Amino acid sequence: MSHSCAPTRASKQTPMAPPVSSKTNANSHSAVDSKVLQYERFIDEVLKKDLQKVMEQRDAVYEQISHYLQLKNTLQALQETDSQSLKADVDLGCNFYVQAEVEDSSKIFVLVGFGFFVEMEHAEALRFIDKKTNQLTAFTDQLTKDCAKIKANIRLVLEGLRELQGLAELPEHSRREVF
């Protein structure tokens, strides 16, 4: 009796994938849960912090604009009164104010940026303030666009999480703003 060593037909077939068991299903759920946690962490640790920083930066620029506009109003009032002397409350720091009298208010020192002050006449200061507020307003517009982009990214990740978890889409009226 001779035995052949030829391969059988069954050994040439590709192996079949193992049947899906409850253990494999549990592994896929844990993988999804792991991804969900990663994305939630990304939203909390990256996107929301970036949004907070941009909003704080925008608020600081708005505050600068407010100071320049206040100075502009003061200069316009000085020009209307045509008075050289001026009485003002000066902040010494920590909200401690003293009353000061300026004998010649024809020139003032204006903060031009980076801690530098430049002595200017009223008309020159008003022109500078207009240019500076326009520049700062353009910067706040850019920061507002950056906020919108970050909010859109947060929304995109949240929609991805919703799909990943297989949740139904929320109706439009029950949604709320992230920030």
PyMOL CGO cylinders between C-alpha atoms (Angstrom):
from pymol import cmd
from pymol.cgo import CYLINDER

trace = [
    CYLINDER, 0.00, 0.00, 0.00, 1.42, 3.26, -0.95, 0.3, 1, 1, 1, 1, 1, 1,
    CYLINDER, 1.42, 3.26, -0.95, 0.61, 6.44, 0.73, 0.3, 1, 1, 1, 1, 1, 1,
    CYLINDER, 0.61, 6.44, 0.73, 0.99, 9.62, -1.13, 0.3, 1, 1, 1, 1, 1, 1,
    CYLINDER, 0.99, 9.62, -1.13, 2.21, 12.74, 0.47, 0.3, 1, 1, 1, 1, 1, 1,
    CYLINDER, 2.21, 12.74, 0.47, 0.23, 14.95, -1.85, 0.3, 1, 1, 1, 1, 1, 1,
    CYLINDER, 0.23, 14.95, -1.85, -1.60, 17.71, -0.07, 0.3, 1, 1, 1, 1, 1, 1,
    CYLINDER, -1.60, 17.71, -0.07, -5.26, 17.26, 0.35, 0.3, 1, 1, 1, 1, 1, 1,
    CYLINDER, -5.26, 17.26, 0.35, -7.82, 19.63, -0.98, 0.3, 1, 1, 1, 1, 1, 1,
    CYLINDER, -7.82, 19.63, -0.98, -8.81, 20.84, 2.49, 0.3, 1, 1, 1, 1, 1, 1,
    CYLINDER, -8.81, 20.84, 2.49, -5.29, 21.96, 3.36, 0.3, 1, 1, 1, 1, 1, 1,
    CYLINDER, -5.29, 21.96, 3.36, -5.15, 24.30, 0.33, 0.3, 1, 1, 1, 1, 1, 1,
    CYLINDER, -5.15, 24.30, 0.33, -8.15, 26.35, 1.50, 0.3, 1, 1, 1, 1, 1, 1,
    CYLINDER, -8.15, 26.35, 1.50, -7.62, 29.64, 3.27, 0.3, 1, 1, 1, 1, 1, 1,
    CYLINDER, -7.62, 29.64, 3.27, -8.29, 29.52, 6.95, 0.3, 1, 1, 1, 1, 1, 1,
    CYLINDER, -8.29, 29.52, 6.95, -11.64, 30.81, 8.05, 0.3, 1, 1, 1, 1, 1, 1,
    CYLINDER, -11.64, 30.81, 8.05, -12.01, 33.70, 10.46, 0.3, 1, 1, 1, 1, 1, 1,
    CYLINDER, -12.01, 33.70, 10.46, -12.92, 32.62, 13.95, 0.3, 1, 1, 1, 1, 1, 1,
    CYLINDER, -12.92, 32.62, 13.95, -16.56, 33.06, 14.83, 0.3, 1, 1, 1, 1, 1, 1,
    CYLINDER, -16.56, 33.06, 14.83, -17.41, 36.19, 16.74, 0.3, 1, 1, 1, 1, 1, 1,
    CYLINDER, -17.41, 36.19, 16.74, -17.66, 35.30, 20.36, 0.3, 1, 1, 1, 1, 1, 1,
    CYLINDER, -17.66, 35.30, 20.36, -18.87, 37.33, 23.27, 0.3, 1, 1, 1, 1, 1, 1,
    CYLINDER, -18.87, 37.33, 23.27, -15.22, 37.79, 24.28, 0.3, 1, 1, 1, 1, 1, 1,
    CYLINDER, -15.22, 37.79, 24.28, -14.39, 39.40, 20.90, 0.3, 1, 1, 1, 1, 1, 1,
    CYLINDER, -14.39, 39.40, 20.90, -17.50, 41.56, 21.13, 0.3, 1, 1, 1, 1, 1, 1,
    CYLINDER, -17.50, 41.56, 21.13, -16.44, 42.71, 24.60, 0.3, 1, 1, 1, 1, 1, 1,
    CYLINDER, -16.44, 42.71, 24.60, -12.98, 43.58, 23.23, 0.3, 1, 1, 1, 1, 1, 1,
    CYLINDER, -12.98, 43.58, 23.23, -14.53, 45.72, 20.49, 0.3, 1, 1, 1, 1, 1, 1,
    CYLINDER, -14.53, 45.72, 20.49, -16.68, 47.52, 23.07, 0.3, 1, 1, 1, 1, 1, 1,
    CYLINDER, -16.68, 47.52, 23.07, -13.66, 48.18, 25.24, 0.3, 1, 1, 1, 1, 1, 1,
    CYLINDER, -13.66, 48.18, 25.24, -11.79, 49.51, 22.18, 0.3, 1, 1, 1, 1, 1, 1,
    CYLINDER, -11.79, 49.51, 22.18, -14.69, 51.85, 21.41, 0.3, 1, 1, 1, 1, 1, 1,
    CYLINDER, -14.69, 51.85, 21.41, -14.85, 52.93, 25.04, 0.3, 1, 1, 1, 1, 1, 1,
    CYLINDER, -14.85, 52.93, 25.04, -11.11, 53.58, 24.98, 0.3, 1, 1, 1, 1, 1, 1,
    CYLINDER, -11.11, 53.58, 24.98, -11.43, 55.73, 21.84, 0.3, 1, 1, 1, 1, 1, 1,
    CYLINDER, -11.43, 55.73, 21.84, -14.36, 57.61, 23.35, 0.3, 1, 1, 1, 1, 1, 1,
    CYLINDER, -14.36, 57.61, 23.35, -12.29, 58.41, 26.43, 0.3, 1, 1, 1, 1, 1, 1,
    CYLINDER, -12.29, 58.41, 26.43, -9.38, 59.57, 24.26, 0.3, 1, 1, 1, 1, 1, 1,
    CYLINDER, -9.38, 59.57, 24.26, -11.61, 61.93, 22.29, 0.3, 1, 1, 1, 1, 1, 1,
    CYLINDER, -11.61, 61.93, 22.29, -13.31, 63.24, 25.42, 0.3, 1, 1, 1, 1, 1, 1,
    CYLINDER, -13.31, 63.24, 25.42, -9.90, 63.86, 26.96, 0.3, 1, 1, 1, 1, 1, 1,
    CYLINDER, -9.90, 63.86, 26.96, -8.82, 65.66, 23.76, 0.3, 1, 1, 1, 1, 1, 1,
    CYLINDER, -8.82, 65.66, 23.76, -11.88, 67.91, 23.96, 0.3, 1, 1, 1, 1, 1, 1,
    CYLINDER, -11.88, 67.91, 23.96, -11.32, 68.71, 27.63, 0.3, 1, 1, 1, 1, 1, 1,
    CYLINDER, -11.32, 68.71, 27.63, -7.54, 69.02, 27.70, 0.3, 1, 1, 1, 1, 1, 1,
    CYLINDER, -7.54, 69.02, 27.70, -6.86, 70.58, 24.31, 0.3, 1, 1, 1, 1, 1, 1,
    CYLINDER, -6.86, 70.58, 24.31, -9.82, 72.12, 22.55, 0.3, 1, 1, 1, 1, 1, 1,
    CYLINDER, -9.82, 72.12, 22.55, -11.61, 73.66, 25.54, 0.3, 1, 1, 1, 1, 1, 1,
    CYLINDER, -11.61, 73.66, 25.54, -8.34, 75.02, 26.95, 0.3, 1, 1, 1, 1, 1, 1,
    CYLINDER, -8.34, 75.02, 26.95, -7.43, 76.51, 23.56, 0.3, 1, 1, 1, 1, 1, 1,
    CYLINDER, -7.43, 76.51, 23.56, -10.88, 78.09, 23.35, 0.3, 1, 1, 1, 1, 1, 1,
    CYLINDER, -10.88, 78.09, 23.35, -10.50, 79.52, 26.85, 0.3, 1, 1, 1, 1, 1, 1,
    CYLINDER, -10.50, 79.52, 26.85, -7.08, 81.01, 26.01, 0.3, 1, 1, 1, 1, 1, 1,
    CYLINDER, -7.08, 81.01, 26.01, -8.33, 82.63, 22.81, 0.3, 1, 1, 1, 1, 1, 1,
    CYLINDER, -8.33, 82.63, 22.81, -11.37, 84.06, 24.58, 0.3, 1, 1, 1, 1, 1, 1,
    CYLINDER, -11.37, 84.06, 24.58, -9.21, 85.47, 27.39, 0.3, 1, 1, 1, 1, 1, 1,
    CYLINDER, -9.21, 85.47, 27.39, -6.84, 86.99, 24.83, 0.3, 1, 1, 1, 1, 1, 1,
    CYLINDER, -6.84, 86.99, 24.83, -9.79, 88.55, 22.99, 0.3, 1, 1, 1, 1, 1, 1,
    CYLINDER, -9.79, 88.55, 22.99, -11.15, 89.97, 26.26, 0.3, 1, 1, 1, 1, 1, 1,
    CYLINDER, -11.15, 89.97, 26.26, -7.76, 91.53, 27.02, 0.3, 1, 1, 1, 1, 1, 1,
    CYLINDER, -7.76, 91.53, 27.02, -7.72, 93.19, 23.58, 0.3, 1, 1, 1, 1, 1, 1,
    CYLINDER, -7.72, 93.19, 23.58, -11.25, 94.49, 24.17, 0.3, 1, 1, 1, 1, 1, 1,
    CYLINDER, -11.25, 94.49, 24.17, -10.00, 95.99, 27.42, 0.3, 1, 1, 1, 1, 1, 1,
    CYLINDER, -10.00, 95.99, 27.42, -7.15, 97.74, 25.57, 0.3, 1, 1, 1, 1, 1, 1,
    CYLINDER, -7.15, 97.74, 25.57, -9.64, 99.14, 23.07, 0.3, 1, 1, 1, 1, 1, 1,
    CYLINDER, -9.64, 99.14, 23.07, -11.74, 100.40, 25.97, 0.3, 1, 1, 1, 1, 1, 1,
    CYLINDER, -11.74, 100.40, 25.97, -8.76, 102.23, 27.48, 0.3, 1, 1, 1, 1, 1, 1,
    CYLINDER, -8.76, 102.23, 27.48, -7.89, 103.87, 24.16, 0.3, 1, 1, 1, 1, 1, 1,
    CYLINDER, -7.89, 103.87, 24.16, -11.49, 104.98, 23.61, 0.3, 1, 1, 1, 1, 1, 1,
    CYLINDER, -11.49, 104.98, 23.61, -11.61, 106.39, 27.13, 0.3, 1, 1, 1, 1, 1, 1,
    CYLINDER, -11.61, 106.39, 27.13, -8.42, 108.35, 26.40, 0.3, 1, 1, 1, 1, 1, 1,
    CYLINDER, -8.42, 108.35, 26.40, -9.93, 109.56, 23.12, 0.3, 1, 1, 1, 1, 1, 1,
    CYLINDER, -9.93, 109.56, 23.12, -13.03, 110.86, 24.95, 0.3, 1, 1, 1, 1, 1, 1,
    CYLINDER, -13.03, 110.86, 24.95, -10.83, 112.63, 27.50, 0.3, 1, 1, 1, 1, 1, 1,
    CYLINDER, -10.83, 112.63, 27.50, -8.74, 114.27, 24.78, 0.3, 1, 1, 1, 1, 1, 1,
    CYLINDER, -8.74, 114.27, 24.78, -11.82, 115.43, 22.91, 0.3, 1, 1, 1, 1, 1, 1,
    CYLINDER, -11.82, 115.43, 22.91, -13.22, 116.92, 26.12, 0.3, 1, 1, 1, 1, 1, 1,
    CYLINDER, -13.22, 116.92, 26.12, -9.89, 118.71, 26.73, 0.3, 1, 1, 1, 1, 1, 1,
    CYLINDER, -9.89, 118.71, 26.73, -9.98, 120.16, 23.21, 0.3, 1, 1, 1, 1, 1, 1,
    CYLINDER, -9.98, 120.16, 23.21, -13.52, 121.42, 23.70, 0.3, 1, 1, 1, 1, 1, 1,
    CYLINDER, -13.52, 121.42, 23.70, -12.74, 123.22, 26.98, 0.3, 1, 1, 1, 1, 1, 1,
    CYLINDER, -12.74, 123.22, 26.98, -9.54, 124.78, 25.64, 0.3, 1, 1, 1, 1, 1, 1,
    CYLINDER, -9.54, 124.78, 25.64, -8.10, 124.60, 29.13, 0.3, 1, 1, 1, 1, 1, 1,
    CYLINDER, -8.10, 124.60, 29.13, -4.41, 123.94, 29.74, 0.3, 1, 1, 1, 1, 1, 1,
    CYLINDER, -4.41, 123.94, 29.74, -4.76, 122.74, 33.34, 0.3, 1, 1, 1, 1, 1, 1,
    CYLINDER, -4.76, 122.74, 33.34, -6.35, 119.46, 34.26, 0.3, 1, 1, 1, 1, 1, 1,
    CYLINDER, -6.35, 119.46, 34.26, -7.33, 117.74, 37.48, 0.3, 1, 1, 1, 1, 1, 1,
    CYLINDER, -7.33, 117.74, 37.48, -7.39, 113.96, 37.46, 0.3, 1, 1, 1, 1, 1, 1,
    CYLINDER, -7.39, 113.96, 37.46, -7.41, 110.95, 39.74, 0.3, 1, 1, 1, 1, 1, 1,
    CYLINDER, -7.41, 110.95, 39.74, -4.25, 108.91, 39.25, 0.3, 1, 1, 1, 1, 1, 1,
    CYLINDER, -4.25, 108.91, 39.25, -4.09, 105.22, 40.11, 0.3, 1, 1, 1, 1, 1, 1,
    CYLINDER, -4.09, 105.22, 40.11, -0.97, 104.51, 42.16, 0.3, 1, 1, 1, 1, 1, 1,
    CYLINDER, -0.97, 104.51, 42.16, -1.60, 100.77, 41.97, 0.3, 1, 1, 1, 1, 1, 1,
    CYLINDER, -1.60, 100.77, 41.97, -3.89, 98.37, 43.79, 0.3, 1, 1, 1, 1, 1, 1,
    CYLINDER, -3.89, 98.37, 43.79, -6.76, 100.82, 43.24, 0.3, 1, 1, 1, 1, 1, 1,
    CYLINDER, -6.76, 100.82, 43.24, -5.17, 103.55, 45.36, 0.3, 1, 1, 1, 1, 1, 1,
    CYLINDER, -5.17, 103.55, 45.36, -5.98, 106.92, 43.75, 0.3, 1, 1, 1, 1, 1, 1,
    CYLINDER, -5.98, 106.92, 43.75, -4.61, 110.38, 44.40, 0.3, 1, 1, 1, 1, 1, 1,
    CYLINDER, -4.61, 110.38, 44.40, -5.81, 113.64, 42.98, 0.3, 1, 1, 1, 1, 1, 1,
    CYLINDER, -5.81, 113.64, 42.98, -3.31, 115.25, 40.65, 0.3, 1, 1, 1, 1, 1, 1,
    CYLINDER, -3.31, 115.25, 40.65, -3.19, 118.55, 38.85, 0.3, 1, 1, 1, 1, 1, 1,
    CYLINDER, -3.19, 118.55, 38.85, -1.56, 118.85, 35.45, 0.3, 1, 1, 1, 1, 1, 1,
    CYLINDER, -1.56, 118.85, 35.45, -0.52, 122.42, 34.66, 0.3, 1, 1, 1, 1, 1, 1,
    CYLINDER, -0.52, 122.42, 34.66, 0.15, 121.92, 30.94, 0.3, 1, 1, 1, 1, 1, 1,
    CYLINDER, 0.15, 121.92, 30.94, -1.96, 119.25, 29.28, 0.3, 1, 1, 1, 1, 1, 1,
    CYLINDER, -1.96, 119.25, 29.28, -1.11, 120.22, 25.71, 0.3, 1, 1, 1, 1, 1, 1,
    CYLINDER, -1.11, 120.22, 25.71, 1.02, 117.09, 25.38, 0.3, 1, 1, 1, 1, 1, 1,
    CYLINDER, 1.02, 117.09, 25.38, 0.36, 113.65, 26.80, 0.3, 1, 1, 1, 1, 1, 1,
    CYLINDER, 0.36, 113.65, 26.80, 2.16, 110.34, 26.98, 0.3, 1, 1, 1, 1, 1, 1,
    CYLINDER, 2.16, 110.34, 26.98, 0.43, 107.54, 25.10, 0.3, 1, 1, 1, 1, 1, 1,
    CYLINDER, 0.43, 107.54, 25.10, 1.16, 103.84, 25.48, 0.3, 1, 1, 1, 1, 1, 1,
    CYLINDER, 1.16, 103.84, 25.48, 2.13, 102.70, 21.98, 0.3, 1, 1, 1, 1, 1, 1,
    CYLINDER, 2.13, 102.70, 21.98, 2.85, 99.08, 22.86, 0.3, 1, 1, 1, 1, 1, 1,
    CYLINDER, 2.85, 99.08, 22.86, 5.36, 96.81, 24.59, 0.3, 1, 1, 1, 1, 1, 1,
    CYLINDER, 5.36, 96.81, 24.59, 5.47, 99.17, 27.59, 0.3, 1, 1, 1, 1, 1, 1,
    CYLINDER, 5.47, 99.17, 27.59, 6.68, 102.17, 25.58, 0.3, 1, 1, 1, 1, 1, 1,
    CYLINDER, 6.68, 102.17, 25.58, 5.11, 105.60, 25.94, 0.3, 1, 1, 1, 1, 1, 1,
    CYLINDER, 5.11, 105.60, 25.94, 5.45, 108.39, 23.41, 0.3, 1, 1, 1, 1, 1, 1,
    CYLINDER, 5.45, 108.39, 23.41, 4.80, 112.07, 24.07, 0.3, 1, 1, 1, 1, 1, 1,
    CYLINDER, 4.80, 112.07, 24.07, 2.16, 113.40, 21.65, 0.3, 1, 1, 1, 1, 1, 1,
    CYLINDER, 2.16, 113.40, 21.65, 0.03, 116.44, 21.07, 0.3, 1, 1, 1, 1, 1, 1,
    CYLINDER, 0.03, 116.44, 21.07, -3.73, 115.98, 21.21, 0.3, 1, 1, 1, 1, 1, 1,
    CYLINDER, -3.73, 115.98, 21.21, -4.34, 115.83, 17.45, 0.3, 1, 1, 1, 1, 1, 1,
    CYLINDER, -4.34, 115.83, 17.45, -1.46, 113.42, 16.97, 0.3, 1, 1, 1, 1, 1, 1,
    CYLINDER, -1.46, 113.42, 16.97, -2.70, 111.25, 19.84, 0.3, 1, 1, 1, 1, 1, 1,
    CYLINDER, -2.70, 111.25, 19.84, -6.22, 111.15, 18.39, 0.3, 1, 1, 1, 1, 1, 1,
    CYLINDER, -6.22, 111.15, 18.39, -4.89, 109.97, 15.02, 0.3, 1, 1, 1, 1, 1, 1,
    CYLINDER, -4.89, 109.97, 15.02, -2.78, 107.32, 16.75, 0.3, 1, 1, 1, 1, 1, 1,
    CYLINDER, -2.78, 107.32, 16.75, -5.75, 106.15, 18.83, 0.3, 1, 1, 1, 1, 1, 1,
    CYLINDER, -5.75, 106.15, 18.83, -7.90, 105.77, 15.70, 0.3, 1, 1, 1, 1, 1, 1,
    CYLINDER, -7.90, 105.77, 15.70, -5.22, 103.70, 13.98, 0.3, 1, 1, 1, 1, 1, 1,
    CYLINDER, -5.22, 103.70, 13.98, -4.54, 101.62, 17.08, 0.3, 1, 1, 1, 1, 1, 1,
    CYLINDER, -4.54, 101.62, 17.08, -8.22, 100.87, 17.75, 0.3, 1, 1, 1, 1, 1, 1,
    CYLINDER, -8.22, 100.87, 17.75, -8.70, 99.86, 14.10, 0.3, 1, 1, 1, 1, 1, 1,
    CYLINDER, -8.70, 99.86, 14.10, -5.72, 97.53, 14.38, 0.3, 1, 1, 1, 1, 1, 1,
    CYLINDER, -5.72, 97.53, 14.38, -6.96, 96.05, 17.65, 0.3, 1, 1, 1, 1, 1, 1,
    CYLINDER, -6.96, 96.05, 17.65, -10.49, 95.64, 16.26, 0.3, 1, 1, 1, 1, 1, 1,
    CYLINDER, -10.49, 95.64, 16.26, -9.10, 93.69, 13.30, 0.3, 1, 1, 1, 1, 1, 1,
    CYLINDER, -9.10, 93.69, 13.30, -7.19, 91.52, 15.77, 0.3, 1, 1, 1, 1, 1, 1,
    CYLINDER, -7.19, 91.52, 15.77, -10.37, 90.84, 17.80, 0.3, 1, 1, 1, 1, 1, 1,
    CYLINDER, -10.37, 90.84, 17.80, -12.14, 89.87, 14.58, 0.3, 1, 1, 1, 1, 1, 1,
    CYLINDER, -12.14, 89.87, 14.58, -9.41, 87.30, 13.91, 0.3, 1, 1, 1, 1, 1, 1,
    CYLINDER, -9.41, 87.30, 13.91, -9.65, 86.00, 17.47, 0.3, 1, 1, 1, 1, 1, 1,
    CYLINDER, -9.65, 86.00, 17.47, -13.43, 85.69, 17.09, 0.3, 1, 1, 1, 1, 1, 1,
    CYLINDER, -13.43, 85.69, 17.09, -12.88, 83.62, 13.92, 0.3, 1, 1, 1, 1, 1, 1,
    CYLINDER, -12.88, 83.62, 13.92, -10.41, 81.46, 15.83, 0.3, 1, 1, 1, 1, 1, 1,
    CYLINDER, -10.41, 81.46, 15.83, -13.03, 80.91, 18.55, 0.3, 1, 1, 1, 1, 1, 1,
    CYLINDER, -13.03, 80.91, 18.55, -15.54, 79.85, 15.91, 0.3, 1, 1, 1, 1, 1, 1,
    CYLINDER, -15.54, 79.85, 15.91, -13.06, 77.38, 14.40, 0.3, 1, 1, 1, 1, 1, 1,
    CYLINDER, -13.06, 77.38, 14.40, -12.31, 75.82, 17.78, 0.3, 1, 1, 1, 1, 1, 1,
    CYLINDER, -12.31, 75.82, 17.78, -16.05, 75.57, 18.55, 0.3, 1, 1, 1, 1, 1, 1,
    CYLINDER, -16.05, 75.57, 18.55, -16.56, 73.90, 15.17, 0.3, 1, 1, 1, 1, 1, 1,
    CYLINDER, -16.56, 73.90, 15.17, -13.78, 71.41, 15.97, 0.3, 1, 1, 1, 1, 1, 1,
    CYLINDER, -13.78, 71.41, 15.97, -15.40, 70.64, 19.32, 0.3, 1, 1, 1, 1, 1, 1,
    CYLINDER, -15.40, 70.64, 19.32, -18.72, 70.12, 17.59, 0.3, 1, 1, 1, 1, 1, 1,
    CYLINDER, -18.72, 70.12, 17.59, -17.09, 67.86, 14.98, 0.3, 1, 1, 1, 1, 1, 1,
    CYLINDER, -17.09, 67.86, 14.98, -15.46, 65.68, 17.64, 0.3, 1, 1, 1, 1, 1, 1,
    CYLINDER, -15.46, 65.68, 17.64, -18.72, 65.50, 19.59, 0.3, 1, 1, 1, 1, 1, 1,
    CYLINDER, -18.72, 65.50, 19.59, -20.57, 64.38, 16.44, 0.3, 1, 1, 1, 1, 1, 1,
    CYLINDER, -20.57, 64.38, 16.44, -17.88, 61.77, 15.86, 0.3, 1, 1, 1, 1, 1, 1,
    CYLINDER, -17.88, 61.77, 15.86, -18.30, 60.53, 19.41, 0.3, 1, 1, 1, 1, 1, 1,
    CYLINDER, -18.30, 60.53, 19.41, -22.04, 60.35, 18.93, 0.3, 1, 1, 1, 1, 1, 1,
    CYLINDER, -22.04, 60.35, 18.93, -21.59, 58.23, 15.81, 0.3, 1, 1, 1, 1, 1, 1,
    CYLINDER, -21.59, 58.23, 15.81, -18.91, 56.08, 17.45, 0.3, 1, 1, 1, 1, 1, 1,
    CYLINDER, -18.91, 56.08, 17.45, -21.22, 55.31, 20.36, 0.3, 1, 1, 1, 1, 1, 1,
    CYLINDER, -21.22, 55.31, 20.36, -24.20, 54.77, 18.08, 0.3, 1, 1, 1, 1, 1, 1,
    CYLINDER, -24.20, 54.77, 18.08, -26.30, 57.42, 19.76, 0.3, 1, 1, 1, 1, 1, 1,
    CYLINDER, -26.30, 57.42, 19.76, -29.23, 59.05, 18.02, 0.3, 1, 1, 1, 1, 1, 1,
    CYLINDER, -29.23, 59.05, 18.02, -28.78, 62.65, 16.91, 0.3, 1, 1, 1, 1, 1, 1,
    CYLINDER, -28.78, 62.65, 16.91, -30.15, 65.21, 19.31, 0.3, 1, 1, 1, 1, 1, 1,
    CYLINDER, -30.15, 65.21, 19.31, -32.98, 67.36, 18.05, 0.3, 1, 1, 1, 1, 1, 1,
    CYLINDER, -32.98, 67.36, 18.05, -31.94, 70.91, 17.13, 0.3, 1, 1, 1, 1, 1, 1,
    CYLINDER, -31.94, 70.91, 17.13, -33.92, 72.56, 19.95, 0.3, 1, 1, 1, 1, 1, 1,
    CYLINDER, -33.92, 72.56, 19.95, -32.36, 70.48, 22.74, 0.3, 1, 1, 1, 1, 1, 1,
    CYLINDER, -32.36, 70.48, 22.74, -28.77, 71.29, 21.74, 0.3, 1, 1, 1, 1, 1, 1,
    CYLINDER, -28.77, 71.29, 21.74, -26.81, 73.81, 23.69, 0.3, 1, 1, 1, 1, 1, 1,
    CYLINDER, -26.81, 73.81, 23.69, -23.67, 75.81, 23.05, 0.3, 1, 1, 1, 1, 1, 1,
    CYLINDER, -23.67, 75.81, 23.05, -20.39, 74.31, 24.23, 0.3, 1, 1, 1, 1, 1, 1,
    CYLINDER, -20.39, 74.31, 24.23, -19.12, 77.74, 25.28, 0.3, 1, 1, 1, 1, 1, 1,
]
cmd.load_cgo(trace, "trace")
